[in-house]
Amino acid sequence: MASPLLLSVSTPFRLSSPHRFPSPCNGATHSLRRVPSLPLPQPSQTPRLWRPSPCSSLRFVASIRAGGTSIGGAESENPLPDEAPVGEDSAAFELREQKLSSWVYFTAILGVVLGALNILWISPSTGFGAAYIDAVSGLSESPEVVLLMLVFIFAVVHSGLASLRDSGEKLIGERAFRVIFAGISLPLAVSTIVYFINHRYDGTQLWQLQNVFGIHELVWFSSFISFFFLYPSTFNLLEVAAVDKPKLHLWETGIMRITRHPQMVGQVIWCLAHTVWIGNTVAVAASIGLIAHHLFGVWNGDRRLALRYGKQFEDLKRRTSVIPFGAILDGRQKLPDDYYKEFVRLPYLTITALTLGAYFAHPLMQAASSQLHW
């Protein structure tokens, strides 16, 4: 989600005649003509993500013209208050603010969750995963239909619980609701992924491009990029595990400047890349189901953010886009000069490491999935 760079002053003032005064920026002097007073934000309204400086104050006042304001010689399209950052700095991570005990709890919770998932769902002797797959696959002999049903079941449960989040958290608390949400969604997601891996080459072959020069590199690069969009949850891992109290965040920087719904964009990129590589009806069915689910998530996500944040979300929505780079290209989003710094952060480095690890672990994942016979 996005946030343009602003220039502002904390209080309005009026000059009765031209004045000259030294600049706190470089020692030069500046002349200002008489200008009208403008209603500007009070200090308490200054966003936490941006702080005005004496230099920016002078430049802003010097750019005021009759009938409006201009910054850098261009008329501002939106009123000043609407351009102020309203969301959170995504992927911000300060090591000095971390508590060792929190990450110890996170590691312990992760171990317990994976152990319970194995015993209660994955293990052929004690888990219910095989029975679930058998029940769904018993409805059709077509792997495409079975895969679509698995995606549909997961989508209904996942999006349905997300829609019930506000009322659920009020009823049982944020952490308890997160445990229920993850406890139901995670086994269904694992089942769908394992079924896809085991049956990815069972469908009718539509094309074969794996031996075409450059296709492997294109698919690899597309998949790699998709994970930078797919996993904004790495912005708040401690909340994912309910170590910290889970929140519905209004992210605004980093990948959010490119698209307001990075998970949808990442899923589309991943689906297109794998469909090109596999080239059969199973891959097409998986892509249709997953993309449809995430397109619904675009509408549902905006709806939930609008209910939670109201005008804040509407202000953010006006300067961001669903389609990647849409708001940037039409001028609603202005990237800061040091935009790259919003990606040089530990969460994005973690995504890079995990994505490379997942690529090299493909043979292990395929071997493990084949052992389940789902």
N, C-alpha and C positions, 0 to 999 in steps of 0.2 A: 504494500500500500504506500501511498506516495505522499511527499511533502515538499513543496517548492521552497526555495530559499527566499526569505523575506527581509525587508528592511523596515524598521519601525522606530518610533520614539515613544517614551512612556507617557509624556504629557504634551498637549498642544500648546503652542505659543504664537504670538503675533508680533511682528516688527512694524513699528509706526513709520520708519524711514530706513533707507539703506544703511547697513552697518558693515563694518569690517572687523574681523576678529581672528585671532590666531587659530589655526587648525590643530587639534590634539593628535592628528594623524601624522603630519609631516612638517609642521612648523610653518606652512604656507598660510596666506590669508585668503578669505573668501568673501564675496559680496552676496548679500541676499536682498532681494526686493521684497516689498510688502506682499504678504500672502495671506489668504483667508485661513481662519482656524478650521481644523478638521477634527471630527470625533474620532479619537484614536484609543486603542486599548489601554486600560489602566494597568499598573504594574502587576496586580494580582491575576490579570488575564494572560500574562506573558507565558507561552507554552514552555514546558520544562525542556523540550528538545532543542530550543534555540534561545539565545540571550542577546539582546541588542547591545551594541558597543557605541561609544561616542562617535566613532568614525561613521558607522552606518546611520546614526541619527542625523548627522550633518548632511550626508549624501542624500538621504531621503528628503529632508527639507529643501535642499538645493534643487531637487528634481520636481518640486511641486509646480504645477502650471494651472492657469485659470481653467476651471471647468473639470478638473480631474488631476490625477497624478500620473507620473511616468517614471519608470526605472530603466535606466540605460537607453532612454530615448523612445521607448515603446509604451503605449498606453496600457495600463493594467486592465485586464479583462474582468477580474473578479474584485469585489470589495475587499479591502484589507483584512477585516476580521475573518472572512471566509478562507483566506489563504493561510492563516496561521495553522501550524501543526496541531492536530487533534488526537492522533494515535500514538502508539508506542514505538520505540526504537527496536525494530526486530533484530534478532540474533545478537543483541547486546549481551556481553558476558564479561564480567569483571572478576578475576580470580580472587582478589582480596575480599570480595563480598561473599564468597562461597564458604560454606561450613563443611568441614570434613565429615561431621556426623551425618549430614544430609546425604552425602554421596555413599557413605557406608550403608545407610538405610536403603538407598536406591539399589545398591548392589544386592543387598539381602532380599529385597522385595522382588527384584528381577529373577533371582535364583529360585525363590519360592513359586513365582508365577510359572516359570518354565518347567519346574518340577511337577507342579499340579497339572499343567497342560499335557505333559507327557503321560502322567498316570491316568488322568481322567478322560483324555481324548485321543491321544496319539497311540499309545501302547495297544497292540492287538489283543492282549490278554485282559486288560483292565479298562481300556478306554471305550468311549462311545462313538468315536470318529468313524470307524468302519461301518457301524450300524447306520449312522446318518447317511454316509455315502451310498450304502446299499439301498436305503429307503428312497433316496432321490433318483438314483440310477435305475431303480426298478420301475419308474414311471415311463421310461423311454429307453430304447436301444441306441438312440442317436447320441454320440458324445457331444455334439453341438447343442442339442436340446438340454441335456443334463447340465452342461456347463452354464448355459443361460439361466437355468433354474437355480443353480448354486449361487450365481452372481445376484439374481433377483432376491433370493432369501437373505443373503448378506446385506444387500442394499436396503431392503425394507427394515431389517432389524437395526442396522447401523444408523440410517437416516431417521428412522422412527424414534430411537432412543435419543438422538441428538435433538430432535424437535421437542422432546419431553424434558430436556435438561433443566430448564428454568423451574418448572413445577416440581420435578424430581429432587433438585437440590434443595428447594425450600422444604420439601417433605422429610428427607432423610439426611441432608447435608451434602456438601460438595465431594468430599472424599468417598463417602459410601456410594454415592451415585457413580463416581468414576470407576470404582471397583466392579459394580454391576455392569456398567457399560463395557468395560474391557473384558470382563469375564464371559460375556455373551458374544461379543464381536470377534474376539481373537480366535476362538476355535473355528468359527464359521469362515474366517479369512484363511486360516491355515488349510482347511479342507478344500476350499476353492483353489488355492494356489497349488496344492499337491495334485489335485485332479487334473488341473491344466498341464502341469509338468509331465504327468504320466500319460496323458492322452493328446499331447500337442501335435503328434504326427499321425493321429488316427483318422483325420478327416480326408476329404477329397482334395487332391492337390490341384491348385488353380494356376500356379506359376512356380518356377524354380529359378531363383536368382542368386543362390548362395555361391555359385562359381563365377559370377560376373565380377569383373575387376572393380574394386573399390566399394562393393556392397558391404562387405564385412566391416570395413573401417567406418562407413557411413552409419551402419546400424549400431556399432559400438559407441561412436561419438554421440549419436542421438540418445542412446540409452543413458550414457554418462550425464549428459546435460539434463535429461528428464528428472534425475534424482535431485538436482538443485531446486527444482520446482515442486517435486512430489512430497518432500518431507519438511514442511515448516514446523512440524511437531518437535523437531530438534531444538527449536527456540526455547522450549520450556520442558525439558526432560523430567525435571523433578515434579512438575505438575502432572505429567503423563502417568507417572508412577504413584501419584497422590501423596508424595512426600511433602511437597508444598500444596497449599490449597488450590485446586484447579480453578482457572478463570477463563472467561470468554474474552479473548484478547482482540483489540483493534490495532493490528500491526500497520505500520505506515512506511517504513523505510526498507532498504535492501531490495529483495526480489519483488516486494509489493509495489514498488514504483513501476515495475514492468507490467505486472498484471495483479489485479486484486484477488485473483483465484489461482494461485500458482499450482495447487494440487491438481486441479482440472487440466491445466496446461501440461503439466508433467505427465499425467496419465495419458493424454492424447498423444504426446510425443512417444512415450514408451509403447503404446499400442500400435501406432503406425510403424515404428521401427521393427517390432517383433512380427507384425503381420507381413511386412515386406520380406523378412528373413525366412519365416516358416512357410508362408504362401499357401495355406490351405484353409478349409472351411472352419476348422476348430479355432484357428487364430482369428479369423474374421468374426466368429460368434463371440469369442472372448472380448474382442475389441468393441463390438457393438454394445455388449452388456456393460462393460466398465466405463466406456465413454458416456453412455446414457445415464448411468448412476452419477457420474461426476457433473454432468450438465444439470441434473436435478439439484445436485449439491450447490451449484452456483446460485440458483434461485433461492434455495432453502437457507443457504449461508447468509445471503444479503438480507433475507427476511428476518433472520434471527438477530443479526447485528443491528438492523434498523429498530427492532423492538427493544434491544438492550441499550443502544447508544443514541437513538433519535437523531437530533440535528448534527451531532458530531459525525455520525456515519454518513449523513447526507452531504456534509461538507467534504468529507474524504472521498465519497463516491463521485463527486463532480470533478475531481482532479485525478482520478484513477480510471482504469478500464479493465474489462474482462479480457478482451482480445489483447495479446501481448503487444506492447509498445504503442497501443492506440492513443492513449492520453499524451504520450510524449510527442508523437507525430503531429497531433492537432493542437499542440501548444498548451494543453491543460496541465501538463506535468513538466516541470523544469528540473533537470538533474543538476545537482551541485557539482562544482568542479572536481571535488574529491570523492565522487560517488563510489569509486572503486574501494574506498576504505570501509564502506558498509558491508563488503564481502570478505575483507581480511579479518575474519573473526573466527573464534574457535568452533561455533556450530557449523559453519560452512566447511571448515577444514575437516571436521568430523564426518560430514556428508561425503567429502572427497575420499577419505580413508575407507569408509564403509562401502561406498560404491565400487571402488577398486577391489576391496575384499570380496564383495559379492560376485564380481566378475570372475575372479580366480577361483571362487568356491563353487562355481556352476557345476562342475563334475560331482562334487560332494553332495550338493543339493539334489541333483538328479538321481544319484545312487541311493540317497536316503529316502527319497520319494518312492522309488521303485520297490523298496522293501516293504512299503505299507500295502501295496496291491489295492489302492483305492481307485 
